[in-house]
Amino acid sequence: MESPEREKHGGAMDEKVCLITGATSGIGKATAMGLANMGASVVMVARDRGRGEAALAEIKEGSANASVDLMLTDLSSQEDIRRLADEFKDAYPRLDVLVNNAGVIRSKRVTSADGIEMTFAVNHLAYFLLTNLLLDLLKASAPSRIVNVSSAEQRNGTIDFDDLQAEKGYKTAKAYGQSKLANILFTYELARRLEGTGVSANCLHPGAGVRTNLGSGVSGVFGFTVRALTPLMKSPEKGAETSIYLASSPEVEGLSGGYFVKKAEARSSDESHDERIARRLWEVSAELTNVPAHNL
Ligand SMILES: NC(=O)c1ccc[n+]([C@@H]2O[C@H](COP(=O)([O-])OP(=O)(O)OC[C@H]3O[C@@H](n4cnc5c(N)ncnc54)[C@H](OP(=O)(O)O)[C@@H]3O)[C@@H](O)[C@H]2O)c1
């Protein structure tokens, strides 16, 4: 039986395969539900089996779409990301939409199993590595789309090449802002490199103050502000609207290298448009993930 949502969207994404990271909660889960409602085959990436299976059951039931799958991956681990890319390529012959959405905010400097500062590892390097590992499949599936979830916090970010991983001093907002600016620089550089391939790359801000788990465990001023504003925040479904739009709308078919807010193109910070910074960040990221810098 079709769900009312599925009927409303009329299977607009039937036959499309979408991979979504951070699909256990918040904006990622709402994006998975939205695309499943449109009839897409959705592959949800989660690091925790319990949370992953709970979200999987919720989306299957809510969308009445049986083509929803779960793959377990800790996106702070490059070995895990490589395993995910292999597992995905073994299971699926095509990839129409990759949504890089998983993100963290940390109060203190923590390092990943690879010894990389956690915010930089999950919010930026995981986007970079997973995308690079899936590029061949995305190109073979063209027209296909890459959607990177950034944040308006990109405006407060700067790429500190002298201390990318906050070894000299850690500040929550600085690390988060840098990672969200990195999402945009990565998207713009990727779009330039993908010109003529039929694979688009766009990024977005989901809207300020979406009620999710992000920042819930953060202490200090940042965490206090997040918790104080929680009752006023918008729903994850509202926060997922621009991700779903970029993943599925015919209005953006062929459009690449854009930053979107509320389903409309917007201007990101001046630094995000600096091509030298984008190229340098690409090279450093390639080195940190062992991807050939000229993979593209
Ligand atoms: N909420 C907002 O107001 C807001 C505003 C601007 C931008 N954003 C962006 O929106 C995106 C989604 O965040 P959200 O607000 O929906 O937050 P959220 O509810 O905390 O969701 C984050 C997702 O990322 C996953 N994740 C975190 N670390 C991971 C890891 N190492 N491996 C695998 N998955 C991991 C989480 O999994 P677990 O369930 O296992 O923790 C969760 O599914 C982020 O990129 C964020 O920067 C959010």
The ligand as a Tripos MOL2 file, in Angstrom:
@<TRIPOS>MOLECULE
LIG
   48    52     1     0     0
SMALL
NO_CHARGES

@<TRIPOS>ATOM
      1 N1         20.8420   21.7320   13.1130 N.am      1 LIG1
      2 C1         21.1330   22.9000   12.5720 C.2       1 LIG1
      3 O1         20.5880   23.9440   12.9740 O.2       1 LIG1
      4 C2         22.1250   22.9980   11.4610 C.ar      1 LIG1
      5 C3         22.4070   24.2620   10.9190 C.ar      1 LIG1
      6 C4         23.3290   24.3670    9.9020 C.ar      1 LIG1
      7 C5         23.9280   23.2220    9.3960 C.ar      1 LIG1
      8 N2         23.6660   21.9870    9.9140 N.ar      1 LIG1
      9 C6         24.3380   20.8150    9.3400 C.3       1 LIG1
     10 O2         23.3990   19.7960    9.1020 O.3       1 LIG1
     11 C7         24.0610   18.5230    9.0740 C.3       1 LIG1
     12 C8         23.2440   17.5080    9.8600 C.3       1 LIG1
     13 O3         23.2490   17.8690   11.2300 O.3       1 LIG1
     14 P1         21.9700   17.7820   12.1820 P.3       1 LIG1
     15 O4         21.6830   19.1560   12.6270 O.co2     1 LIG1
     16 O5         20.9010   16.9890   11.5630 O.co2     1 LIG1
     17 O6         22.6270   17.0430   13.4500 O.3       1 LIG1
     18 P2         22.4020   15.6240   14.1470 P.3       1 LIG1
     19 O7         20.9670   15.4160   14.4810 O.co2     1 LIG1
     20 O8         23.3950   15.5820   15.2610 O.co2     1 LIG1
     21 O9         22.8210   14.6010   13.0060 O.3       1 LIG1
     22 C9         24.1610   14.3690   12.6700 C.3       1 LIG1
     23 C10        24.2640   13.0170   12.0100 C.3       1 LIG1
     24 O10        25.6540   12.7650   11.7200 O.3       1 LIG1
     25 C11        25.9850   11.4790   12.2490 C.3       1 LIG1
     26 N3         27.4140   11.3630   12.5980 N.ar      1 LIG1
     27 C12        28.1280   12.1540   13.4110 C.ar      1 LIG1
     28 N4         29.3850   11.6830   13.5190 N.ar      1 LIG1
     29 C13        29.4580   10.5690   12.7560 C.ar      1 LIG1
     30 C14        30.4760    9.6380   12.4790 C.ar      1 LIG1
     31 N5         31.6970    9.7210   13.0130 N.pl3     1 LIG1
     32 N6         30.1980    8.5940   11.6470 N.ar      1 LIG1
     33 C15        28.9610    8.4630   11.1150 C.ar      1 LIG1
     34 N7         27.9540    9.3300   11.3440 N.ar      1 LIG1
     35 C16        28.1970   10.3590   12.1620 C.ar      1 LIG1
     36 C17        25.0990   11.3280   13.4700 C.3       1 LIG1
     37 O11        25.0480    9.9730   13.8710 O.3       1 LIG1
     38 P3         24.7120    9.5330   15.3880 P.3       1 LIG1
     39 O12        23.2170    9.4150   15.4630 O.co2     1 LIG1
     40 O13        25.3940    8.2100   15.5200 O.co2     1 LIG1
     41 O14        25.2620   10.5800   16.2960 O.co2     1 LIG1
     42 C18        23.7900   11.8640   12.9330 C.3       1 LIG1
     43 O15        23.1370   10.9080   12.1430 O.3       1 LIG1
     44 C19        25.4630   18.7600    9.6210 C.3       1 LIG1
     45 O16        26.3880   18.7460    8.5440 O.3       1 LIG1
     46 C20        25.3760   20.1600   10.2190 C.3       1 LIG1
     47 O17        26.6200   20.8300   10.1690 O.3       1 LIG1
     48 C21        22.7710   21.8460   10.9370 C.ar      1 LIG1
@<TRIPOS>BOND
     1     1     2 1
     2     2     3 2
     3     2     4 1
     4     4     5 ar
     5     4    48 ar
     6     5     6 ar
     7     6     7 ar
     8     7     8 ar
     9     8     9 1
    10     8    48 ar
    11     9    10 1
    12     9    46 1
    13    10    11 1
    14    11    12 1
    15    11    44 1
    16    12    13 1
    17    13    14 1
    18    14    15 2
    19    14    16 1
    20    14    17 1
    21    17    18 1
    22    18    19 2
    23    18    20 1
    24    18    21 1
    25    21    22 1
    26    22    23 1
    27    23    24 1
    28    23    42 1
    29    24    25 1
    30    25    26 1
    31    25    36 1
    32    26    27 ar
    33    26    35 ar
    34    27    28 ar
    35    28    29 ar
    36    29    30 ar
    37    29    35 ar
    38    30    31 1
    39    30    32 ar
    40    32    33 ar
    41    33    34 ar
    42    34    35 ar
    43    36    37 1
    44    36    42 1
    45    37    38 1
    46    38    39 2
    47    38    40 1
    48    38    41 1
    49    42    43 1
    50    44    45 1
    51    44    46 1
    52    46    47 1
@<TRIPOS>SUBSTRUCTURE
     1 LIG1         1 GROUP 0 **** ****
